Amino acid sequence: MTSSMSKPCFIYCFTKLLASNDEHYNISLEVLNKSVNFLSGKYPYKIFTDSITADDIKSFSQYIYTVDTSEFKFLDDFKISLLPKLQDNEVLIDPDVLIYKELKVNLDADLIFDYKDKVYQKWYSDGIANLKGTLIYDKINSIDKLPFIPNIGFLKINNKRLLQDYTDLYYQYREDILDKHTDNYRGFSIILGQYLLGILLYEGNYSYISNRENNSGEVYVHLGGPQKYEKYKKYKKNKTLI
């Protein structure tokens, strides 16, 4: 990975707490193990987890750290909790990112993320429609048109103002959603984590780097979204996702 900074250290967040069911959790365990195996030897890394998950992954690595996740409700709560605490060379990485070769990327931008996602994907439009009456719904509708949404399979925010605005609004909108949606709220995580960041990136005209624009599928694969489970079954069968 090329950059003006030292070699990056990738930070995983992983917990059983937010798993949708046992089958998906077991697949996620396998994928995390694969991800760590591919990453080892290329980059330093750490895995942040919790006491209810630590025993399940203790054989994966010696670089495991436990934190309290008892207040987490949304899939990106773990990630957002660590984001302001990252060291200069630390970058968040999803447990379903498989890095086959060293990445080509410059980290000298306000925001580092995975790839540009289309704004009108079903996973955004469905979530937004169900958020009517919330603060984040009003925020979304105050924007004329976003060019793209940053997928946060990789995430680092170097700009202090963007970091502060993002985390402040994340928690403000999070509490508002929880006040108005007492169940079935986890599907809104992608709106809180990604769509909100896309709005702030657009409004602030911040600089950014998309890792995907500089790296092909031969370099890394992100098994993102609910489709990851079918993708991984295909991977196990064919031994490739390229």
Salt bridges, closest charged atoms under 4 A:
GLU23 OE2 - LYS233 NZ 3.56
GLU30 OE1 - LYS236 NZ 3.06
ASP56 OD2 - LYS16 NZ 3.11
ASP76 OD1 - LYS79 NZ 3.91
ASP77 OD2 - ARG174 NH2 2.89
GLU90 OE2 - LYS46 NZ 2.92
ASP94 OD1 - LYS79 NZ 2.60
ASP94 OD2 - HIS222 NE2 3.39
ASP96 OD1 - HIS222 NE2 3.00
ASP96 OD2 - LYS228 NZ 2.93
GLU102 OE2 - LYS7 NZ 3.59
ASP114 OD2 - HIS222 ND1 2.80
ASP126 OD2 - LYS122 NZ 2.94
ASP165 OD2 - ARG161 NE 3.85
GLU175 OE2 - ARG174 NH1 2.52
ASP176 OD1 - LYS180 NZ 2.88
GLU203 OE2 - LYS139 NZ 3.02
GLU213 OE2 - LYS116 NZ 3.11
GLU230 OE2 - LYS233 NZ 3.52
